[in-house]
Each structure stands twice: as C-alpha cells, then as structure tokens.
Amino acid sequence: MKEAFQPLFQPLALANGSTLKNRFVLAPLTHTISNENGTVSDREVAYMDSRTKGIGLAITAASYTNVEGQAFPGQPSISKQDDIEGLRRIAETIKRNGAKAIVQIHHGGVKALPEFVPNGDVKGPSEVETLGFGQSVSHHARAMTGEEIYQAIADFGRATSLAIQAGFDGVEIHGANHYLIHQFFSPYYNRREDMWGEPLRFPIAVVDEVIRVVNEENPEDFIIGYRFSPEEAESPGITMSRTKCLVNALIEKPIDYLHVSLGDIHSLTREGEYQGEKRISLLLDWIDNRMPLIGIGSIFNGQDVLDAHATGVPLIALGRGMLFDPAFVEKIEAGQEADIIDYFDSDREDKHQLPEELWQAFATGHYPSPQKKS
C-alpha cells in the first residue's frame, strides 16, 4: 500500500482490552432485509459477509430492542430469545472476516412506524406529529408513561444480554438520528416537565443499564460504544453546546468509543456559540484523547480517507462507500485505491452486489449518492 495509508492499518487498543486490527469501521447501514419477525435472513448474512472484508470494526444495522420501537420494514430485532440463532450467524460471519462484531441496539421512539407497532401505539418523550422512514404523511405519537420509560431502559439491557449470548464482541447504543435516545436529549422532541425532561437523564440511564448488564454477565473484552448526532435542524434543537455536555458525561463512563453521526466529516457547526467551526475538530478537542472517536460522512475514495484521517479522528467509518465497493479497504491495502468504485452506477449489471431493496433505494434517489462521472 502507499505510505500515506499505513497509519490506517495500525491496530488500536480499546480501554476494555480488545484490539482492532485497523482503523476502518463499517457503519451501521439500514438494509430492510431481515425476516418479517425481525429474525436474521439468509440474504442478511450474505450481505454482512460481503461488506465486512478488510474492516477492523463492523456495526450491524440498527436492531430494535422492542417491537414497539421498530422504525423500518425488514428491520432486525434484538428483542427476544428467538433472535439469538440468527444473530449468532451474523456475529460469526463478521468475526470470520477478521472484524470485531458490534450490534447496534436501537429504539425508534416517535419514529417507529405505526404499521409495525402493536395497535399502532407509537410513543416517545412527548406527544408529536412526525414522519417516519418512507412516509409521506405524518403519524401521531403520544408521550410515554414513567413505567414505559423504565421498560425501554430495561429493553436496552436485555438486548445487551442477547448480544452477549449471540457471541457479539460488543454493542453500540444508538443515540443518534432522531430515534428514542436522541429524542430524550432533544428539546424539540422532549418537552416533559417531570424528571425525564432533563436531557441527559434518559441517555445516561440507558448507558448505565448496558454497563450493569455487561458487568453482571462479564463477557471477555466486551465493547460498548455510543452513537450521537451533534446537531439537529429542528428548533429548538440539539446544539453543539448541548452536545459538549453529553460528551463530557459519556467520557466519564466505562465505555470504549464514541461515534458521531455526520453526513460530511468536514461539516461545520450550524449555529450558536460554535457556529462555523468544524464539528469533528470540536469533538476531538473536547474528548482530548480520552476515548476513541469514530468519524463518518461522505468518504467515497482513497483521497477522502486521507482527508478524513487528516482531521485527527482515530477511526473512520465507511457507509455508502462500502455499499458501492465492498472491496474498498482491501483495494487500499493492496495499493489499488485508484480502482475504488466511488459512485452509484444504476447501469451496473451486478448492481454493486447490493440487496434489491438497497439497490432500488439508491436508484430512486431515496439515499443521496455521487453519480458516475460522464
């Protein structure tokens, strides 16, 4: 490989004692191809096998901790004992490819889809009308009761136990992208006047429950990560100032990495005290080498990787880049980065080796992507 890429193929030791073989992460990618009851499908196993070659840490698609939080059609479940057999197949497939296997644990909250939630009873921090995945018409969500909030926290703990039983190397807590944990942290979604109106209370309660289960079951070198969105467009919404408080709280916890959700790793702060400053730089300053940060966003080719590495972020997640070219990392390692397919090509006969549902999502513009250069 070219010398400039060599630092990205150095191992990274995490606080829990495990070591990643390199600095590349497979981002959690929505695929909608699990079985109707959330169990793992054969296609899902094949898809994860194809997308984890050369990767150091692989994160599964968001997997719901309770069917009441199902936010996508064909979403994987990590909510019941019947899920374990399929989850074990995913974990074994990822690990066979040399990556650490992480399952992302998730609850859609108000973004859950009424057609999948029992009795259509969608709920979250506060009452709201909102759009979910694939919807053109908004749906209603009610405010959760205190008992339901405690149950949601317990569900994240149960999901962690199921991940341990299935042989995963760790879990990533999904606190980003407008789903339940994000909603409790957001002043737009959380308008409660009880104790759960405090923005950090629910996110930290979930983290503490996951840590409790891991300590109780004591799997060897089990990884705990946390994904977050640093800002949101809604008003009043999450700001970088509020995110600084979250980061400061999380780095005091015995977790192993943070994962920022960004559309562009070089994006700038939208408003407020830090307006115009690069988000990734602020986060790295606040973390101050106390915990690894995964950066992501619009990384499609070798030059994009080098530019992302230049920000100082220790781990780089690949999302759409790995969808367009499953050999992305292997090509860099072989010195063939010029051959990386860095765009979506709707004319490809092999359809980028994507499941039909994902290929259609790109072909119809549901997911944005670079196009083939004319």
C-alpha positions, 0 to 999 in steps of 0.5 A: 500500500502507499505510505500515506495509508499505513497509519490506517492499518495500525491496530488500536487498543480499546480501554476494555482490552480488545484490539482492532486490527485497523482503523476502518469501521463499517457503519451501521447501514439500514438494509430492510432485509431481515425476516418479517419477525425481525429474525436474521435472513439468509440474504442478511448474512450474505450481505454482512459477509460481503461488506465486512472484508478488510474492516477492523470494526463492523456495526450491524444495522440498527436492531430494535430492542422492542417491537414497539420501537421498530422504525423500518420494514425488514428491520432486525430485532434484538428483542427476544430469545428467538433472535439469538440463532440468527444473530449468532450467524451474523456475529460469526460471519463478521468475526470470520472476516477478521472484524470485531462484531458490534450490534447496534441496539436501537429504539425508534421512539416517535419514529417507529412506524405505526404499521409495525407497532402493536395497535399502532401505539407509537410513543416517545418523550412527548406527544408529536406529529412526525414522519417516519422512514418512507412516509409521506404523511405524518403519524401521531405519537403520544408521550410515554408513561414513567413505567414505559420509560423504565421498560425501554431502559430495561429493553436496552439491557436485555438486548445487551444480554442477547448480544452477549449470548449471540457471541457479539464482541460488543454493542453500540447504543444508538443515540443518534438520528432522531430515534428514542435516545436522541429524542430524550436529549432533544428539546424539540422532541422532549418537552416533559416537565417531570424528571425525564425532561432533563436531557441527559437523564434518559441517555445516561440511564440507558448507558448505565443499564448496558454497563450493569448488564455487561458487568453482571454477565462479564463477557471477555473484552466486551465493547460498548460504544455510543452513537450521537448526532451533534446537531439537529435542524429542528428548533429548538434543537440539539446544539453543539453546546448541548452536545459538549455536555453529553460528551463530557458525561459519556467520557466519564463512563466505562465505555470504549468509543464514541461515534458521531453521526455526520453526513460530511466529516468536514461539516461545520457547526450550524449555529450558536456559540460554535457556529462555523467551526468544524464539528469533528475538530470540536469533538476531538478537542473536547474528548482530548484523547480520552476515548476513541472517536469514530468519524463518518460522512461522505468518504467515497475514495482513497483521497477522502480517507486521507482527508478524513484521517487528516482531521485527527479522528482515530477511526473512520467509518465507511457507509455508502462507500462500502455499499458501492465497493465492498472491496474498498479497504482491501483495494487500499491495502493492496495499493489499488485505491485508484480502482475504488468504485466511488459512485452509484452506477444504476447501469451496473449489471451486478448492481454493486452486489447490493440487496434489491431493496438497497439497490432500488433505494439508491436508484430512486434517489431515496439515499443521496449518492455521487453519480458516475462521472460522464 
